[in-house]
Amino acid sequence: MTPGDEAVAQARLWLGTPYRHQGSLRGVGCDCLGLLRGVWRGLYGREPEAPPPYSATWAESAAPGTDPLAEAAARHLLPVGGPWPGYAPLPGDVLLFAFRAHLPARHCAIASGPGTMIHAHDRAEVTEVALTPWWRRHLAGVFRFPPRP
């Protein structure tokens, strides 16, 4: 099984987990970053770094020229080059989304197939949804989990 397939299997364990800002407990609550952190723990054990506290609008107040989510991803995941107009995700790809061109990425998901992803969304629960054209337009970064040691 590839690291990507393992990541999808881990992410599917979180389906139905309610949304909770800054949470990362399967079945109890998580946000999009908490889901990614939980999948990391399921694959590798301990997280490589703890995220700092963050507000729901943290991306809008990030220092100009910075992209904290993409920078953290680049420290621990393998980058997939872009741009991505015809990109077909591989299972387990970590997808970053920016909702405004001038703002940093503020949402993440895990691709579960070429046209689907698993994510935690505000006022919802962890779910597997279509990677629609709307999501594709907001794609700001793609990363892959590294092989397990």
DSSP file (Angstrom, degrees, kcal/mol; ACC not computed):
  #  RESIDUE AA STRUCTURE BP1 BP2  ACC     N-H-->O    O-->H-N    N-H-->O    O-->H-N    TCO  KAPPA ALPHA  PHI   PSI    X-CA   Y-CA   Z-CA
    1    1 A M              0   0    0      0, 0.0     0, 0.0     0, 0.0     0, 0.0   0.000 360.0 360.0 360.0 134.8    0.0    0.0    0.0
    2    2 A T     >  -     0   0    0      1,-0.1     4,-2.5   145,-0.0     5,-0.2  -0.346 360.0-109.0 -77.1 161.1    1.4    3.4   -0.9
    3    3 A P  H  > S+     0   0    0      0, 0.0     4,-2.3     0, 0.0     5,-0.1   0.875 121.9  54.3 -56.3 -35.1    1.7    6.3    1.6
    4    4 A G  H  > S+     0   0    0      2,-0.2     4,-2.2     1,-0.2     5,-0.2   0.922 107.9  47.0 -65.4 -43.9   -1.2    8.0   -0.3
    5    5 A D  H  > S+     0   0    0      1,-0.2     4,-2.3     2,-0.2    -1,-0.2   0.897 112.9  50.2 -63.5 -39.6   -3.5    4.9    0.0
    6    6 A E  H  X S+     0   0    0     -4,-2.5     4,-2.4     2,-0.2    -2,-0.2   0.891 108.5  52.8 -64.5 -39.1   -2.6    4.7    3.7
    7    7 A A  H  X S+     0   0    0     -4,-2.3     4,-2.8     2,-0.2    -2,-0.2   0.905 109.2  48.9 -63.6 -41.4   -3.4    8.4    4.1
    8    8 A V  H  X S+     0   0    0     -4,-2.2     4,-2.5     2,-0.2    -2,-0.2   0.922 110.4  50.9 -64.5 -42.9   -6.8    7.9    2.5
    9    9 A A  H  X S+     0   0    0     -4,-2.3     4,-0.9     1,-0.2    -2,-0.2   0.918 112.9  46.2 -60.3 -42.7   -7.6    5.0    4.8
   10   10 A Q  H >< S+     0   0    0     -4,-2.4     3,-0.7     1,-0.2     4,-0.5   0.928 112.0  50.8 -64.0 -45.1   -6.6    7.1    7.8
   11   11 A A  H >< S+     0   0    0     -4,-2.8     3,-1.5     1,-0.3     4,-0.3   0.874 104.0  58.2 -62.7 -37.3   -8.7   10.0    6.6
   12   12 A R  H >< S+     0   0    0     -4,-2.5     3,-1.1     1,-0.3    -1,-0.3   0.779  94.7  65.4 -66.0 -24.4  -11.8    7.8    6.1
   13   13 A L  T << S+     0   0    0     -4,-0.9    -1,-0.3    -3,-0.7    -2,-0.2   0.759  99.4  54.6 -64.2 -22.7  -11.6    6.9    9.8
   14   14 A W  T X  S+     0   0    0     -3,-1.5     3,-2.5    -4,-0.5   112,-0.3   0.523  76.5 127.6 -89.0  -7.7  -12.4   10.5   10.5
   15   15 A L  T <  S+     0   0    0     -3,-1.1   112,-0.2    -4,-0.3   105,-0.1  -0.245  75.5  21.9 -54.4 134.4  -15.6   10.7    8.4
   16   16 A G  T 3  S+     0   0    0    110,-2.7    -1,-0.3     1,-0.3   111,-0.1   0.282  84.1 140.8  89.4  -9.6  -18.4   12.0   10.5
   17   17 A T    <   -     0   0    0     -3,-2.5   109,-2.6     1,-0.1    -1,-0.3  -0.501  56.3-116.4 -64.5 127.9  -16.2   13.8   13.0
   18   18 A P  B     -A  125   0A   0      0, 0.0    12,-1.9     0, 0.0     2,-0.3  -0.236  29.9 -98.0 -66.1 155.8  -17.9   17.1   13.9
   19   19 A Y  B     +b   30   0B   0    105,-2.2     2,-0.3    10,-0.2    12,-0.2  -0.548  47.0 168.1 -72.3 134.2  -16.2   20.4   13.0
   20   20 A R    >   -     0   0    0     10,-1.6     3,-2.4    -2,-0.3    14,-0.1  -0.880  38.4-116.4-149.2 117.6  -14.3   22.0   15.9
   21   21 A H  T 3  S+     0   0    0     -2,-0.3     3,-0.1     1,-0.3    35,-0.1  -0.291  99.7   0.0 -55.0 129.3  -12.0   24.9   15.4
   22   22 A Q  T 3  S+     0   0    0      1,-0.2    -1,-0.3    33,-0.1     2,-0.1   0.454 102.8 135.4  67.1   5.3   -8.4   23.9   16.4
   23   23 A G    <   +     0   0    0     -3,-2.4     8,-1.4     1,-0.1    -1,-0.2  -0.425  30.1 173.7 -79.7 157.9   -9.6   20.4   17.3
   24   24 A S  E     +C   30   0B   0      6,-0.2     2,-0.5     5,-0.1     6,-0.2  -0.133  37.3 118.3-156.2  47.6   -7.8   17.2   16.2
   25   25 A L  E >>  -C   29   0B   0      4,-2.5     4,-2.7   -11,-0.0     3,-1.8  -0.964  63.0-124.4-122.8 115.2   -9.6   14.3   18.0
   26   26 A R  T 34 S+     0   0    0     -2,-0.5   -12,-0.1     1,-0.3   -11,-0.1  -0.313  95.9   7.9 -59.3 132.2  -11.3   11.7   15.8
   27   27 A G  T 34 S+     0   0    0    -13,-0.3    -1,-0.3     1,-0.1     3,-0.1   0.179 127.7  63.5  82.5 -18.1  -14.9   11.3   16.6
   28   28 A V  T <4 S-     0   0    0     -3,-1.8     2,-0.2     1,-0.2    -2,-0.2   0.839 112.3 -57.2-103.4 -51.7  -14.8   14.3   18.9
   29   29 A G  E  <  + C   0  25B   0     -4,-2.7    -4,-2.5   -12,-0.1     2,-0.3  -0.761  51.0 166.9 169.3 144.8  -14.0   17.3   16.7
   30   30 A C  E     -bC  19  24B   0    -12,-1.9   -10,-1.6    -6,-0.2    -6,-0.2  -0.984  22.2-138.5-159.7 160.7  -11.5   18.7   14.2
   31   31 A D     >  -     0   0    0     -8,-1.4     4,-2.2    -2,-0.3     5,-0.2  -0.492  53.0 -81.9-106.6-172.7  -10.9   21.5   11.7
   32   32 A C  H  > S+     0   0    0     88,-0.3     4,-1.9     1,-0.2     5,-0.1   0.899 132.8  45.1 -62.8 -40.7   -9.2   20.9    8.3
   33   33 A L  H  > S+     0   0    0      1,-0.2     4,-2.7     2,-0.2    -1,-0.2   0.885 110.4  54.9 -69.3 -37.6   -5.7   21.2    9.9
   34   34 A G  H  > S+     0   0    0      2,-0.2     4,-2.3     1,-0.2    -2,-0.2   0.865 106.5  51.6 -62.6 -36.5   -6.7   19.0   12.7
   35   35 A L  H  X S+     0   0    0     -4,-2.2     4,-2.4     2,-0.2    -1,-0.2   0.945 111.0  47.2 -62.7 -48.4   -7.8   16.3   10.2
   36   36 A L  H  X S+     0   0    0     -4,-1.9     4,-2.3     1,-0.2    -2,-0.2   0.905 112.4  49.9 -60.6 -42.2   -4.4   16.6    8.5
   37   37 A R  H  X S+     0   0    0     -4,-2.7     4,-2.4     1,-0.2    -1,-0.2   0.902 110.4  50.5 -62.8 -41.1   -2.6   16.4   11.8
   38   38 A G  H  X S+     0   0    0     -4,-2.3     4,-2.1     2,-0.2    -2,-0.2   0.886 109.6  49.5 -65.9 -39.1   -4.7   13.3   12.8
   39   39 A V  H  X S+     0   0    0     -4,-2.4     4,-1.7     2,-0.2    -1,-0.2   0.916 109.6  52.9 -65.0 -42.0   -3.9   11.5    9.6
   40   40 A W  H  X>S+     0   0    0     -4,-2.3     4,-3.4     1,-0.2     5,-0.6   0.943 109.3  48.8 -56.4 -48.3   -0.2   12.3   10.1
   41   41 A R  H  X5S+     0   0    0     -4,-2.4     4,-1.6     1,-0.2    -1,-0.2   0.889 109.3  53.0 -60.6 -38.5   -0.3   10.8   13.6
   42   42 A G  H  <5S+     0   0    0     -4,-2.1    -1,-0.2     1,-0.2    -2,-0.2   0.820 118.3  36.7 -65.5 -30.2   -2.0    7.7   12.1
   43   43 A L  H  <5S+     0   0    0     -4,-1.7    -2,-0.2    -3,-0.4    -1,-0.2   0.881 137.3  10.6 -86.6 -42.9    0.7    7.3    9.6
   44   44 A Y  H  <5S-     0   0    0     -4,-3.4     2,-0.6     1,-0.3    -3,-0.2   0.531  90.1-128.5-120.1 -10.9    3.9    8.3   11.5
   45   45 A G  S  <<S+     0   0    0     -4,-1.6    -1,-0.3    -5,-0.6    -2,-0.1  -0.853  78.2  43.5  95.4-126.1    3.0    8.7   15.2
   46   46 A R  S    S-     0   0    0     -2,-0.6    -2,-0.0     1,-0.1     0, 0.0  -0.219  87.7-109.9 -60.9 142.1    4.0   11.9   16.8
   47   47 A E        -     0   0    0      1,-0.1     3,-0.1    -3,-0.0    -1,-0.1  -0.441  19.7-129.7 -69.5 145.8    3.4   15.2   14.9
   48   48 A P  S    S-     0   0    0      0, 0.0     2,-0.3     0, 0.0    -1,-0.1   0.776  86.4  -1.7 -70.8 -25.3    6.6   16.9   13.7
   49   49 A E  S    S-     0   0    0      0, 0.0     0, 0.0     0, 0.0     0, 0.0  -0.976  72.5-115.5-158.9 152.9    5.5   20.2   15.2
   50   50 A A        -     0   0    0     -2,-0.3     0, 0.0    -3,-0.1     0, 0.0  -0.761  34.6-121.7 -90.1 135.8    2.6   21.7   17.1
   51   51 A P        -     0   0    0      0, 0.0     3,-0.1     0, 0.0    -1,-0.0  -0.476  27.0-115.9 -72.8 148.3    0.7   24.4   15.4
   52   52 A P        -     0   0    0      0, 0.0     0, 0.0     0, 0.0     0, 0.0  -0.401  45.4 -81.1 -72.9 161.3    0.4   27.7   17.2
   53   53 A P        -     0   0    0      0, 0.0     2,-0.3     0, 0.0   -31,-0.0  -0.355  57.8-172.4 -57.8 144.4   -3.0   28.9   18.3
   54   54 A Y        -     0   0    0     -3,-0.1     2,-0.1     2,-0.0     0, 0.0  -0.997  19.2-127.9-145.2 147.3   -4.9   30.4   15.4
   55   55 A S    >   -     0   0    0     -2,-0.3     3,-1.5     1,-0.1     4,-0.2  -0.377  35.4-104.5 -85.9 169.5   -8.1   32.3   14.9
   56   56 A A  T 3  S+     0   0    0      1,-0.3     3,-0.2     2,-0.1    -1,-0.1   0.737 124.5  43.2 -65.5 -21.7  -10.8   31.4   12.4
   57   57 A T  T >> S+     0   0    0      1,-0.2     4,-0.8     2,-0.1     3,-0.7  -0.050  74.7 128.3-112.6  30.9   -9.6   34.3   10.3
   58   58 A W  G X4  +     0   0    0     -3,-1.5     3,-0.7     1,-0.2     4,-0.3   0.837  67.4  57.9 -58.7 -36.3   -5.9   33.7   10.7
   59   59 A A  G >4 S+     0   0    0      1,-0.3     3,-1.0    -3,-0.2    -1,-0.2   0.871 101.9  54.8 -65.5 -35.5   -5.2   33.8    6.9
   60   60 A E  G <4 S+     0   0    0     -3,-0.7    -1,-0.3     1,-0.2    -2,-0.2   0.745 113.1  42.8 -69.2 -22.2   -6.6   37.3    6.5
   61   61 A S  G << S+     0   0    0     -4,-0.8    -1,-0.2    -3,-0.7    -2,-0.2   0.274  84.0 126.2-108.5  11.4   -4.2   38.6    9.2
   62   62 A A  S <  S-     0   0    0     -3,-1.0     3,-0.1    -4,-0.3     4,-0.0  -0.350  75.1 -89.6 -65.6 150.0   -1.1   36.7    8.1
   63   63 A A    >   -     0   0    0      1,-0.1     3,-1.9     2,-0.1    -1,-0.1  -0.327  56.3 -90.2 -59.1 139.8    2.0   38.9    7.6
   64   64 A P  T 3  S+     0   0    0      0, 0.0    -1,-0.1     0, 0.0     3,-0.1  -0.226 112.6  19.6 -54.0 137.8    2.2   40.2    4.0
   65   65 A G  T 3  S+     0   0    0      1,-0.3     2,-0.3    -3,-0.1    -2,-0.1   0.495 102.7 110.1  81.2   3.5    4.1   37.8    1.8
   66   66 A T    <   -     0   0    0     -3,-1.9    -1,-0.3    -4,-0.0    -4,-0.1  -0.782  45.2-171.2-109.9 157.2    3.8   34.8    4.1
   67   67 A D     >  -     0   0    0     -2,-0.3     4,-2.9    37,-0.1     5,-0.2  -0.660   7.5-176.8-142.2  80.5    1.7   31.7    3.6
   68   68 A P  H  > S+     0   0    0      0, 0.0     4,-2.2     0, 0.0     5,-0.2   0.828  81.1  48.8 -55.5 -39.7    1.9   29.8    7.0
   69   69 A L  H  > S+     0   0    0     36,-0.5     4,-2.4     2,-0.2     5,-0.2   0.938 115.4  43.3 -67.4 -46.1   -0.1   26.8    5.9
   70   70 A A  H  > S+     0   0    0      2,-0.2     4,-2.4     1,-0.2    -1,-0.2   0.878 113.3  52.9 -66.2 -37.6    2.0   26.2    2.7
   71   71 A E  H  X S+     0   0    0     -4,-2.9     4,-1.0     2,-0.2    -2,-0.2   0.909 110.9  46.3 -65.6 -41.3    5.2   26.9    4.6
   72   72 A A  H  X S+     0   0    0     -4,-2.2     4,-0.9    -5,-0.2     3,-0.5   0.913 112.0  51.5 -66.3 -42.1    4.4   24.3    7.2
   73   73 A A  H >X S+     0   0    0     -4,-2.4     4,-3.2     1,-0.2     3,-0.9   0.915 106.9  53.7 -59.8 -42.4    3.4   21.8    4.5
   74   74 A A  H 3< S+     0   0    0     -4,-2.4    -1,-0.2     1,-0.2    -2,-0.2   0.765 103.6  57.5 -65.8 -24.6    6.7   22.4    2.8
   75   75 A R  H 3< S+     0   0    0     -4,-1.0    -1,-0.2    -3,-0.5    -2,-0.2   0.776 125.4  16.1 -74.1 -25.1    8.6   21.6    6.0
   76   76 A H  H << S+     0   0    0     -4,-0.9     2,-0.2    -3,-0.9    -2,-0.2   0.595 117.4  58.2-126.9 -17.0    7.0   18.1    6.3
   77   77 A L  S  < S-     0   0    0     -4,-3.2    68,-0.2    -5,-0.2    66,-0.0  -0.681  82.0-104.0-115.0 168.6    5.4   17.1    3.1
   78   78 A L  E     -D  144   0C   0     66,-3.3    66,-2.3    -2,-0.2     2,-0.1  -0.832  37.9-128.2 -95.4 121.9    6.7   16.6   -0.5
   79   79 A P  E     -D  143   0C   0      0, 0.0     2,-0.5     0, 0.0    64,-0.3  -0.397  10.7-149.2 -71.6 144.9    5.7   19.4   -2.9
   80   80 A V        -     0   0    0     62,-2.8    62,-0.5    -2,-0.1    -2,-0.0  -0.970  29.5-115.5-109.4 122.8    4.0   18.6   -6.2
   81   81 A G        -     0   0    0     -2,-0.5    60,-0.0    60,-0.1    62,-0.0  -0.154  46.6-135.6 -60.1 151.8    4.9   21.2   -8.8
   82   82 A G  S    S+     0   0    0     58,-0.1     2,-0.2     2,-0.0    -1,-0.1  -0.629  71.5 101.7-125.1-176.2    2.3   23.5  -10.3
   83   83 A P        -     0   0    0      0, 0.0     3,-0.2     0, 0.0    57,-0.1   0.533  52.3-162.7 -71.6 171.4    0.4   25.1  -11.9
   84   84 A W    >   +     0   0    0     -2,-0.2     3,-1.2    55,-0.2    55,-0.1  -0.217  37.2 138.1-123.7  42.1   -2.4   22.6  -11.9
   85   85 A P  T 3  S+     0   0    0      0, 0.0    -1,-0.1     0, 0.0    -3,-0.0   0.908  91.5  23.3 -58.2 -42.4   -4.9   23.3  -14.6
   86   86 A G  T 3  S+     0   0    0     -3,-0.2    -2,-0.1     2,-0.1     2,-0.0   0.132  91.7 150.9-107.3  20.9   -5.3   19.6  -15.7
   87   87 A Y    <   -     0   0    0     -3,-1.2    -3,-0.1    49,-0.1    -5,-0.0  -0.278  28.8-166.7 -61.4 128.8   -4.2   18.2  -12.4
   88   88 A A        -     0   0    0     -2,-0.0    27,-0.1    27,-0.0    -1,-0.1  -0.954  25.3-130.6-113.4 109.3   -5.7   14.8  -11.4
   89   89 A P        -     0   0    0      0, 0.0    27,-0.1     0, 0.0     3,-0.0  -0.199  10.1-134.3 -63.2 147.6   -4.9   14.2   -7.7
   90   90 A L    >   -     0   0    0      1,-0.1     3,-2.3    24,-0.1    21,-0.2  -0.730  42.4 -83.6 -91.5 149.8   -3.4   11.0   -6.5
   91   91 A P  T 3  S+     0   0    0      0, 0.0    21,-0.2     0, 0.0   -84,-0.1  -0.301 118.1  22.4 -54.1 132.8   -5.0    9.4   -3.5
   92   92 A G  T 3  S+     0   0    0     19,-3.3    53,-0.3     1,-0.3    20,-0.1   0.308  82.9 146.8  91.7  -8.1   -3.5   10.9   -0.4
   93   93 A D    <   -     0   0    0     -3,-2.3    18,-3.2    18,-0.1     2,-0.6  -0.376  48.0-130.5 -59.7 137.7   -2.4   14.2   -2.0
   94   94 A V  E     -FE 110 143C   0     49,-3.2    49,-2.3    16,-0.2     2,-0.5  -0.837  24.2-157.3 -93.0 121.7   -2.7   17.1    0.4
   95   95 A L  E     -FE 109 142C   0     14,-2.8    14,-1.9    -2,-0.6     2,-0.4  -0.859   5.8-161.7-106.3 130.0   -4.6   20.0   -1.2
   96   96 A L  E     -FE 108 141C   0     45,-2.9    44,-3.4    -2,-0.5    45,-1.3  -0.906   8.6-161.7-110.3 140.8   -4.3   23.6   -0.1
   97   97 A F  E     -FE 107 139C   0     10,-2.7     9,-2.8    -2,-0.4    10,-1.4  -0.965  11.3-165.7-126.5 138.1   -6.8   26.2   -1.0
   98   98 A A        -     0   0    0     40,-2.4     7,-0.2    -2,-0.4     3,-0.1  -0.985   7.3-160.4-117.8 131.6   -6.7   30.0   -1.1
   99   99 A F  S    S+     0   0    0     -2,-0.4     2,-0.3     5,-0.4    -1,-0.1   0.564  79.7  37.9 -93.2  -8.7  -10.1   31.7   -1.4
  100  100 A R  S >  S-     0   0    0      4,-0.2     3,-1.7     3,-0.2    -1,-0.2  -0.995  79.4-129.7-139.2 140.7   -8.6   35.0   -2.6
  101  101 A A  T 3  S+     0   0    0     -2,-0.3    -1,-0.1     1,-0.3    -2,-0.0   0.812 108.3  48.4 -59.9 -32.6   -5.7   35.5   -4.9
  102  102 A H  T 3  S+     0   0    0      2,-0.1    -1,-0.3    -3,-0.0    -3,-0.0   0.434 102.3  77.4 -90.3   1.5   -3.9   37.9   -2.6
  103  103 A L  S <  S-     0   0    0     -3,-1.7    -3,-0.2     1,-0.1   -43,-0.1  -0.761  83.1-107.1-110.8 156.7   -4.3   35.8    0.6
  104  104 A P        -     0   0    0      0, 0.0    -5,-0.4     0, 0.0    -4,-0.2  -0.241  52.6 -74.4 -72.3 168.1   -2.5   32.7    1.7
  105  105 A A        +     0   0    0     -7,-0.2   -36,-0.5     1,-0.1    -7,-0.3  -0.352  49.5 173.8 -59.4 141.4   -3.9   29.2    1.7
  106  106 A R        +     0   0    0     -9,-2.8     2,-0.3     1,-0.2    -8,-0.2   0.330  55.8  51.2-135.2   5.0   -6.5   28.8    4.5
  107  107 A H  E     -F   97   0C   0    -10,-1.4   -10,-2.7   -75,-0.1     2,-0.3  -0.995  57.2-169.5-143.8 147.5   -8.0   25.4    3.9
  108  108 A C  E     +F   96   0C   0     -2,-0.3    12,-0.4   -12,-0.2     2,-0.3  -0.961   6.8 172.3-136.8 157.2   -6.6   21.9    3.4
  109  109 A A  E     -F   95   0C   0    -14,-1.9   -14,-2.8    -2,-0.3     2,-0.5  -0.928  30.1-117.9-151.1 169.4   -8.0   18.6    2.3
  110  110 A I  E     -FG  94 118C   0      8,-2.4     8,-2.8    -2,-0.3   -16,-0.2  -0.979  28.9-126.3-119.1 121.5   -6.8   15.1    1.4
  111  111 A A  E     - G   0 117C   0    -18,-3.2   -19,-3.3    -2,-0.5     6,-0.3  -0.445  22.9-175.8 -64.8 133.7   -7.5   13.8   -2.1
  112  112 A S  E     -     0   0C   0      4,-1.8     5,-0.2     1,-0.3    -1,-0.2   0.494  68.2 -18.8-107.8  -8.1   -9.3   10.4   -1.9
  113  113 A G  E >  S- G   0 116C   0      3,-1.2     3,-0.7   -23,-0.2    -1,-0.3  -0.945  90.7 -65.5-175.9-174.6   -9.3    9.9   -5.7
  114  114 A P  T 3  S+     0   0    0      0, 0.0   -24,-0.1     0, 0.0    -3,-0.0   0.729 132.4  19.6 -65.9 -20.0   -9.0   11.7   -9.0
  115  115 A G  T 3  S+     0   0    0    -27,-0.1    16,-2.7    15,-0.0     2,-0.3   0.179 115.5  69.9-134.7  19.7  -12.2   13.7   -8.4
  116  116 A T  E <   -GH 113 130C   0     -3,-0.7    -4,-1.8    14,-0.3    -3,-1.2  -0.940  49.2-174.5-138.2 159.3  -12.8   13.5   -4.6
  117  117 A M  E     -GH 111 129C   0     12,-2.5    12,-2.9    -2,-0.3     2,-0.5  -0.979  20.4-133.1-148.9 159.1  -11.4   14.8   -1.4
  118  118 A I  E     +GH 110 128C   0     -8,-2.8    -8,-2.4    -2,-0.3     2,-0.3  -0.965  39.9 150.9-114.7 129.4  -11.9   14.4    2.4
  119  119 A H  E     - H   0 127C   0      8,-2.2     8,-2.3    -2,-0.5     2,-0.5  -0.985  44.5-120.6-153.7 162.7  -12.1   17.6    4.4
  120  120 A A        -     0   0    0    -12,-0.4     2,-0.4    -2,-0.3   -88,-0.3  -0.936  34.5-168.3-105.2 127.8  -13.4   19.2    7.6
  121  121 A H    >   -     0   0    0     -2,-0.5     3,-1.5     4,-0.4  -102,-0.2  -0.947  31.0 -91.1-124.7 140.0  -15.5   22.2    6.8
  122  122 A D  T 3  S+     0   0    0     -2,-0.4     3,-0.1     1,-0.3   -91,-0.0  -0.121 110.9   9.4 -47.0 134.8  -16.9   24.9    9.2
  123  123 A R  T 3  S+     0   0    0      1,-0.2    -1,-0.3  -104,-0.0     2,-0.2   0.743 123.7  70.4  62.8  27.7  -20.4   24.1   10.6
  124  124 A A  S <  S-     0   0    0     -3,-1.5  -105,-2.2  -107,-0.1     2,-0.3  -0.598  80.3-102.9-142.9-155.0  -20.2   20.5    9.1
  125  125 A E  B     -A   18   0A   0   -107,-0.2    -4,-0.4    -2,-0.2     2,-0.2  -0.864  50.9 -68.9-134.5 169.3  -18.4   17.3    9.7
  126  126 A V        +     0   0    0   -109,-2.6  -110,-2.7  -112,-0.3     2,-0.3  -0.448  68.6 166.5 -62.6 128.1  -15.5   15.5    8.1
  127  127 A T  E     -H  119   0C   0     -8,-2.3    -8,-2.2    -2,-0.2     2,-0.6  -0.947  41.4-120.9-144.4 159.6  -16.9   14.4    4.7
  128  128 A E  E     +H  118   0C   0     -2,-0.3     2,-0.3   -10,-0.2   -10,-0.2  -0.934  44.6 167.3-104.9 121.9  -15.8   13.0    1.3
  129  129 A V  E     -H  117   0C   0    -12,-2.9   -12,-2.5    -2,-0.6     2,-0.2  -0.792  39.4 -83.2-131.9 168.9  -16.9   15.4   -1.4
  130  130 A A  E     -H  116   0C   0     -2,-0.3     2,-1.6   -14,-0.2   -14,-0.3  -0.501  34.1-126.7 -72.2 141.6  -16.4   16.0   -5.1
  131  131 A L        -     0   0    0    -16,-2.7    -1,-0.1    -2,-0.2   -15,-0.1  -0.686  46.1-169.3 -86.0  82.2  -13.4   18.0   -6.1
  132  132 A T     >  -     0   0    0     -2,-1.6     4,-2.5     1,-0.1     5,-0.2  -0.100  37.9 -99.3 -74.0 168.7  -15.6   20.4   -8.1
  133  133 A P  H  > S+     0   0    0      0, 0.0     4,-2.2     0, 0.0     5,-0.2   0.852 123.7  59.1 -56.3 -34.1  -14.4   23.1  -10.5
  134  134 A W  H  > S+     0   0    0      2,-0.2     4,-0.9     1,-0.2     3,-0.1   0.955 108.8  42.9 -60.1 -49.4  -15.0   25.7   -7.7
  135  135 A W  H >4 S+     0   0    0      1,-0.2     3,-0.8     2,-0.2     4,-0.3   0.916 111.8  54.6 -62.0 -43.1  -12.5   23.9   -5.5
  136  136 A R  H >< S+     0   0    0     -4,-2.5     3,-1.1     1,-0.3    -1,-0.2   0.865 103.1  56.3 -60.4 -36.6  -10.0   23.4   -8.4
  137  137 A R  H 3< S+     0   0    0     -4,-2.2    -1,-0.3     1,-0.2    -2,-0.2   0.792 109.8  46.4 -64.8 -27.0  -10.1   27.1   -9.1
  138  138 A H  T << S+     0   0    0     -4,-0.9   -40,-2.4    -3,-0.8    -1,-0.2   0.348  78.9 130.1 -98.6   5.2   -9.0   27.8   -5.5
  139  139 A L  E <   + E   0  97C   0     -3,-1.1   -42,-0.3    -4,-0.3   -55,-0.2  -0.443  23.4 167.3 -63.4 125.0   -6.2   25.2   -5.5
  140  140 A A  E     +     0   0C   0    -44,-3.4     2,-0.3     1,-0.4   -43,-0.2   0.491  59.1   3.8-119.4  -9.7   -3.1   26.9   -4.1
  141  141 A G  E     - E   0  96C   0    -45,-1.3   -45,-2.9   -60,-0.0     2,-0.4  -0.936  51.3-154.4-174.0 149.9   -0.7   24.0   -3.4
  142  142 A V  E     + E   0  95C   0    -62,-0.5   -62,-2.8    -2,-0.3     2,-0.3  -1.000  19.9 170.1-135.6 133.4   -0.4   20.2   -3.6
  143  143 A F  E     -DE  79  94C   0    -49,-2.3   -49,-3.2    -2,-0.4     2,-0.3  -0.900  19.3-142.0-136.2 163.0    1.8   18.1   -1.4
  144  144 A R  E     -D   78   0C   0    -66,-2.3   -66,-3.3    -2,-0.3   -51,-0.1  -0.955  26.3-107.7-127.3 149.1    2.3   14.4   -0.8
  145  145 A F        -     0   0    0     -2,-0.3   -68,-0.1   -53,-0.3  -141,-0.1  -0.503  41.3-117.2 -68.2 140.8    3.0   12.4    2.4
  146  146 A P        -     0   0    0      0, 0.0    -1,-0.1     0, 0.0   -69,-0.0  -0.371  38.5 -86.1 -74.5 160.2    6.6   11.2    2.5
  147  147 A P        -     0   0    0      0, 0.0  -145,-0.0     0, 0.0     0, 0.0  -0.311  50.0-104.6 -61.1 150.3    7.3    7.4    2.6
  148  148 A R              0   0    0      1,-0.1  -104,-0.1    -3,-0.1    -3,-0.0  -0.534 360.0 360.0 -75.7 145.0    7.3    5.9    6.1
  149  149 A P              0   0    0      0, 0.0    -1,-0.1     0, 0.0  -105,-0.0   0.516 360.0 360.0 -66.3 360.0   10.7    5.1    7.6
